Amino acid sequence: MSPDKFQHLFKLFSDCELSQDEVLARYDVHLRIEDLGFTDKGIIYVSRRGRKHILINKNLSKEDQVKTFFHEVDHLVSDLPNKPSILSIDSHYSSTEKRAEEFAQEIAAMLSEV
């Protein structure tokens, strides 16, 4: 997903032009809210069929679920095109994780202003 397409996706979310499911379907991203225990906030993966999946921990507050969603979207946009297989466990301090977290916080702040 190019940055321009992502900006359009953000606009669709923030303007409520489409439902969340319609926006995700447009970009072939499947979202599930699951019990991921108490350590993982979110996970992304690409299935064998090439479908992109975001799993968000249902144990998080709604605010943290939104932040985690955009954190994982950043990984889909920025990381998966260059690194099709990423396994990141307990790497909270890596530059990739810091970038995704900054992006999620920026988007959450923008959404709170809408």
C-alpha positions as CSV (number, residue, x, y, z in Angstrom):
1,M,0.0,0.0,0.0
2,S,1.5,3.3,-1.1
3,P,1.6,6.3,1.3
4,D,-1.0,8.0,-1.0
5,K,-3.3,5.1,-0.8
6,F,-2.8,5.0,3.0
7,Q,-3.7,8.7,3.3
8,H,-6.9,7.9,1.4
9,L,-7.6,5.0,3.7
10,F,-7.1,7.3,6.8
11,K,-9.5,9.8,5.2
12,L,-12.1,7.1,4.7
13,F,-11.8,6.1,8.4
14,S,-11.8,9.6,9.7
15,D,-14.6,10.9,7.5
16,C,-16.7,7.8,8.0
17,E,-17.4,7.5,4.3
18,L,-17.3,3.7,4.6
19,S,-17.6,1.3,7.4
20,Q,-14.4,-0.1,8.9
21,D,-15.1,-3.5,7.2
22,E,-15.6,-1.8,3.8
23,V,-12.3,0.1,4.2
24,L,-10.4,-3.0,5.2
25,A,-12.0,-5.1,2.4
26,R,-11.0,-2.4,-0.2
27,Y,-7.3,-3.0,0.8
28,D,-7.7,-6.8,1.3
29,V,-7.0,-6.6,5.0
30,H,-8.9,-8.9,7.4
31,L,-9.3,-7.8,11.0
32,R,-10.1,-10.0,13.9
33,I,-10.3,-9.2,17.6
34,E,-9.0,-12.2,19.5
35,D,-7.8,-13.2,23.0
36,L,-4.1,-13.0,22.6
37,G,-3.4,-13.4,26.3
38,F,-1.8,-10.5,28.2
39,T,1.5,-10.1,26.4
40,D,0.7,-9.5,22.7
41,K,-1.2,-6.4,21.7
42,G,-1.5,-7.3,18.0
43,I,-0.1,-9.5,15.3
44,I,0.0,-9.3,11.5
45,Y,0.5,-12.0,9.0
46,V,0.0,-12.9,5.4
47,S,-1.8,-16.2,4.7
48,R,-0.7,-18.7,2.1
49,R,-3.4,-17.2,-0.2
50,G,-1.8,-13.7,0.2
51,R,-4.5,-12.3,2.4
52,K,-3.3,-9.8,5.0
53,H,-4.5,-10.3,8.5
54,I,-4.5,-8.1,11.6
55,L,-5.2,-9.7,15.0
56,I,-5.9,-7.3,17.9
57,N,-6.0,-8.4,21.5
58,K,-9.6,-8.2,22.8
59,N,-8.1,-7.7,26.4
60,L,-7.1,-4.2,25.5
61,S,-9.2,-1.1,26.0
62,K,-10.9,0.3,22.9
63,E,-8.4,3.2,22.8
64,D,-5.5,0.7,22.9
65,Q,-7.1,-1.5,20.3
66,V,-7.3,1.5,17.9
67,K,-3.7,2.4,18.5
68,T,-2.6,-1.2,18.1
69,F,-4.6,-1.4,14.8
70,F,-2.7,1.6,13.3
71,H,0.6,0.2,14.7
72,E,-0.1,-3.0,12.8
73,V,-1.2,-1.1,9.7
74,D,2.2,0.7,9.8
75,H,3.9,-2.7,9.7
76,L,1.7,-3.8,6.7
77,V,2.5,-0.6,4.8
78,S,6.2,-0.1,5.8
79,D,7.6,-3.6,6.5
80,L,5.8,-6.4,4.7
81,P,6.5,-5.1,1.2
82,N,10.3,-5.2,2.0
83,K,10.4,-8.1,4.4
84,P,7.7,-10.6,3.6
85,S,8.4,-12.8,6.6
86,I,8.9,-11.0,9.9
87,L,9.0,-12.6,13.3
88,S,9.2,-10.0,16.0
89,I,8.9,-11.2,19.5
90,D,9.7,-9.0,22.4
91,S,11.5,-6.4,20.2
92,H,9.8,-3.4,21.7
93,Y,12.9,-1.3,21.3
94,S,13.7,-2.0,17.7
95,S,13.6,0.9,15.2
96,T,10.8,-0.8,13.4
97,E,8.6,-1.0,16.5
98,K,9.5,2.5,17.6
99,R,8.5,3.8,14.1
100,A,5.2,1.9,14.2
101,E,4.4,3.1,17.7
102,E,5.1,6.7,16.8
103,F,2.8,6.4,13.7
104,A,0.0,4.8,15.8
105,Q,0.2,7.6,18.4
106,E,0.1,10.2,15.6
107,I,-2.9,8.7,14.0
108,A,-4.7,8.3,17.4
109,A,-4.1,12.0,18.1
110,M,-5.5,12.9,14.7
111,L,-8.6,10.8,15.2
112,S,-9.2,12.3,18.6
113,E,-9.3,15.7,16.9
114,V,-12.0,14.6,14.4
